[in-house]
Amino acid sequence: MLVAQIDLLLGSFHLDMRFSSESGKTTVLLGESGSGKSTVLRLLAGLLKPDKGHFVLDDETYVDTAQHFEIPPQERPIGYVFQEYVLFPHLSVFDNVAFGLRMQGGISRQEILQRVGEALEQVHLVGYDDRRPRQLSGGQQQRVAIARALALKPQLLLLDESLSALDIQTRREVEQELRQILSSLQLTTVMVSHQYIDALLFGHQIIVLDNGKVIQQGSHLDLLLHPQSPYIAEMVGVNLLKGQVVSTGASLFHTISLSKSERKGLEVIAISEDDTQHQTKLTPQQEVSVVVDPRSITLHQSIPESSARNVFRGEIIQIVPISTTYSETEKMMEGLMRVSMLIDPSLHPLTADITVSSSTQMDLSEGKEIYASFKATETRVYL
């Protein structure tokens, strides 16, 4: 079990967070640049000292500022894989992997041989012992960095955007290998990434940071159903609107005013979750969030005549393909296009996923005004 409470002031940046992770599980830290993700890893590794806080791993305390207690970095059972690999160019693969073991001291030559060999086997680099980093591909260099961390037999593995520099094919291969390693070793891991796919592939728990604070923590489903910020909503692929409850009706339907808007009457009707299950009750004047899936939105060239209770007019600001293929039989593109439209300058763009054929038929282009409609039953509101 990993338990960490961190409070650190670096100039004007303030990191203040608490989190825990079950043994053998992977926690993925997400957030925009400068949110504090890598700083968390440096604090866990002992490369930075917190102003206040504690760090406990498998019932062993490594930091407790209240007791003025701290175990130095070199004595912590932690493996650290950096984004830049940080391999010594003048050392062989074997010596790079063995470097940490030799720095620890007290480990016999035979044990070093055994542990380096096991680590290289785990990352599929058997036979590369004598090569220098310059003789390796980017993916192979990354495997060496991972092997160096694994050779230490750590209780905690820290991965700082360790896959970000790899090309698509190599990244896929290393991802698969790394997932197998973490699963087989049951190794507690904290991973930093900008890529949400890493959270889906590795994360038993996802933590999203913003300016040094945790803004959401949970599973993929938690983030998908209840995104707490526009960044999270865009990351998981849904529309998030913020507003204020105007009125509540029967069957859990609510009218929400998009409060930041200056356009009179800009409202959305949404359905709340089962109040008895979640023990929440929306009332007028409450600040709420509204989520709608882009696939639930239909676009129209004129005011639609439909049963959809939510209709907005806006200007297209972006059209991008998100899952398209080329049909040899039809001699045309097929799949989905994501259309982003601005329904009000004070709101984030509303996105809709429509077929390529629909986009072509409506002759959609940036700058064109269109209408978007979606049903209240497919629009969720929550606190």
N, C-alpha and C positions, 0 to 999 in steps of 0.2 A: 504494500500500500504506500502510495506517495501522497504526502500532505505538504502543501506549501502555502505560506502566507508571506507576501512580498510587499514592501513599501520602500520606494527609492525615489529620491529627488535628484534629477540630473539637469542642472540649469533650470530652465522653465518647464522641463518635462517631468511629469509626476506619474510613476507607475505604482498602482495600488490594486492588488488583486489577491484572491485566495482561490485555490483549486485543489482537487484531489483526484487520484486515479487508482483504480484497482491494479493489483499486481498482475503483470502479464498482459496488460491492455495498452492500447496506443491512444494518446491524446493529441489531437491536431490543433495547433494554434493558427488561426486565420486573422487577417486584418490588413488594412492598407499600409503602405510604407510609412514608417515612423510611428506605428501604433504600439510598439514595445515588444513585439514577438521575440526577436533575437535577444533582447535584453533579459527576458525571462530565462532563456537557456544559459546565458552567461552567469546569471545569479545562481542557478542551480549547480552549475559546474564550479562555482567559486571564483570565476574570473572577475566578478564584481561583488561588492559587499552591500547588502541591503541596509538602509537606515534603521528599519524595524522589520521584524518578522521571524519566521522559523521555517525549517525544511527538515522533514522526517521521511526516511525511506526504509520500508520494511522494519519499522519499530526502532530504527537507529537514527538518532538526532545528529544532523550535520551542521545546522545553524540554529541558534536561539539567541537573538540579540538581547532579550530580557535577562538572560543569564551570562551575557558577554562570552558566549561560547561559539566557536567556529572551527570545523575541521578543514585543514588546508586542501586546495584543489587536488594535489597529487595523491592524497590519501582517500579520496572519494571514489567509490566503485562505479565510475561513470565513463561511458564511451561517448565521444563527441565527434560528429562528422560535419565538417564545415562545408559551406557552399563552394568555396574555392579549392577544395580537396586538401591543400596545404601539404603536398608531398615534397620531400627533400629531393631535388633534382640530381644530386651527386650520389644518392644511395640507391641500392637495388630495391626491387619489390620486396624481397625478404627483409632487408634491413629497415625499410619503411614500416612494414607491418610489425617488426620486432622492436621498434624504437620505444614505444611506451612501456613495454615489458622491461627493457633494459634500464629505463629511467626509474622504474619502481625499485629496482635492486632486490637482491635476495632470491632471485629466480635462477635456477640452474640452466646451463646451456641446453641440456636435454629437454627440459620442460619448455624452453623457448622454441626449440625446434618443433616440438609436438604441437604447441598452441598456434604457432604461425602456420604450420601445415594444415591444421584443422580449419583455421580461418580462411586460408586460400582455397581450400576445398569447398567451403560453404559458399564462396562467391565465384566459384568456377574459374579459378586462376591457377590451378595446379600446373606446374611446368613453367611458370613465369617468374620464378624466384630471382633469376639473375638479370632480368631486364631493368632498364632505367625508365623513369616516368616518360621521357621523351620518345621512347619506343612503344608507348601504349596509346590507344585511342582514348577519347574522353570517357567513354563508358568503362573501359578497363581501369583508368585512373580512379574513377569513382568507386569501383569495386575494391581497389587497394585501400582507399580511405575507409570504406566500411569494414574491410578485413582488419585493419589496424585497430579499429574500435572494438570489434568482436574478440580479438586476441586477448584483450584485457579481461574477458569474461565479466562484463559489467552487470550490475544489477539495474542500471538505468542507462538507456541509450538516448542521446540527444541528436536530432537530425535538423540542421539549419539550412532549409531549402536545398537539400543535398541532391535533388534530382533536377533542379531548374536549368542547369547548364547543358543538359543532354538533349540530343536531337530526338524526334518523336519515336523512331523505331528503337533506339537504344534505351530511351526512357521506359518504354513499355517492357523491355526485357529486364531491366534492373528493377523496376517496380515489382514484377512477378517474383523475381529472386528474393527481393527484400521482404515481401509478404510471406513467402515460405519460411525464410529465416526467422522472422519475428514470431510466426505461428509455432514453429518447431521448438524454439528456445523459450517460448512464453516470457519474452523479455519486455519489461515495462519500458515504454517509449514515449517521448514527447517530441513531436515533429512540428516544425515551422514551415508554412507554405503560403504561397499566394494563389495556388491552384485548388479550386474546390474539389476537383477530381481526386486529389490526394486525400481529402477528408472522407470521400465516399469509399475509396479503396482501403484506407488504413484505419480510419478513425472509429474507435469504439465510443469516443467522446469528442465533441467539437466545441472549441472555445473561440469566440470572436472578440478581438480586442479593438478598441478605438481610443486613441489618445491615452493609452495607459490604463484603461478601465475595461472590465468585462461587460460587454453589452448583451451577450447571449451565450448560453452554455447548454448543451444537450446533444441530441441525436440529429441525424439528417431530417427525420420526420418533424422534430420540434422546430427546426429552422424553417422547414417548408410550410408548416401549418401556421406558425406564429412568428414570422420575421420581425425583429425589433428595430430594424433600420433599413433605409433604402439600399445601402450597400449589401446587406444580407439578402434582401428581396431580389436584387439583380443577380446576385451570386447563385441563388437557388432557382431563379427563372420565373418569378411571379411579379405581379403588379402590387405595389403597396401604396395606399393612400391614407393620409392622416386627416382626421376630422373631428367633429363634435356631434354628439347625439342631439337630434332635434326632437324626435318623437319615437315612441315605441308602439308597436301594434300587436295584433294577434299572431300566433304561430311563430313567435320570436323574430318577426320582421321589424327592422329599425330604419328610420330615415336619418341619414348622416349628412351634415353640412361640411363641405370641404373648406374648413374654416380659414385657411390661408388665402383663399380665393377672393378676388374683388368682384367677380362676376356674380351678380345677384341670382339666387336660385340654383346655384351649382351644387346639387345634392346627389347622393347615391343611396339606393335602398339595398340593404344587405340583411342576411339572416345570421343570427348568433348561434353559438353552440348550445346544446342542451343545458339550460341553467341548473337543472337538478344534478347533472353529472359534474359540472365544473364549479358549481356553487358560486356563480357570479350572476349579477343582475344589472343590466344596463339601464341607466336613468338619464333623462335630459341633462344637457350641459357637460356630460362626461367626455373627456378626450379619449378617442378610440383609434384603432387601426383597422383598415379594410383591405382585404386581399382578394384578388381575382386572377385566375389562371389565364395567360395569354391565349390558350386554346379555347377558352370559353367566350371570347370576344369575336363578334361578327362585324365586318366592315361593309359600309354602304356608300353609294355615291350621292344619295339623297336621303331625306328623313325616312327612316324605315317604318313600314307598317307591320309591326310584329308584336308579340306578347311580352317582349323584353321590357322591363320596367326602367332600365338604365340606358339612357341614350345621351351621347356626348358628340359635339362637333369639334374638330380640331384640324391642325395643319400637320401633314406628314413631314417629319424631320429626318427620318432615316429608314432605309429599306435594305435588309441584308438577308442572304440565304443562310439557313441554319441546318438544314438537312436535305440537300438536293442531289439528284442524280440526273444523268442525261439518258433519255430513252432513244435507243437506236431505231425502234419501230415507229415511234411518233415524231422522231427528229426534233425533240424539244426537252426543256428542263422539266423535271418533276420533283415534287417534295414540298417543303415548307419554306415560307419567307417570313421573317419577323419585321413587322411594320411598327415603327415608333411614331406617335403623334402627340403634339402638344395641345392639350385641351385648355390649359390656362398657364400663363407665365409663372405663377407662383407654385405650380405643382410639378412633380416629376413626370416625365413623359409616360404616356399609357402605351403599352406594347400589345400587339395582337399577332398571333401566329396563324397565317392563312396559307392556302395552297398556292403554288406557283401559277396554276391556271387561273385562279381567282384574281391574283394580282395582275395577270396579263389582261384578263377580260375587263377589269376596271381601269386599266391603263394607269396604274398607280405610279406616282413619281414624287420626289421630294418637293415640297412647296404646295402640293395640292391639298385642298380642303375636303375632308370626308367625314362620315358619321360612324361612330362605333356604338354597338349595342351589346348588352349582356344581361342575363337573367338575374334577378335578385336571389334566386335559390342557388346560384353558382357564385355568389359574392358573400364572403364571410367577414363578420365584424367581431373584434375582440378587444379587450382592455390592453 
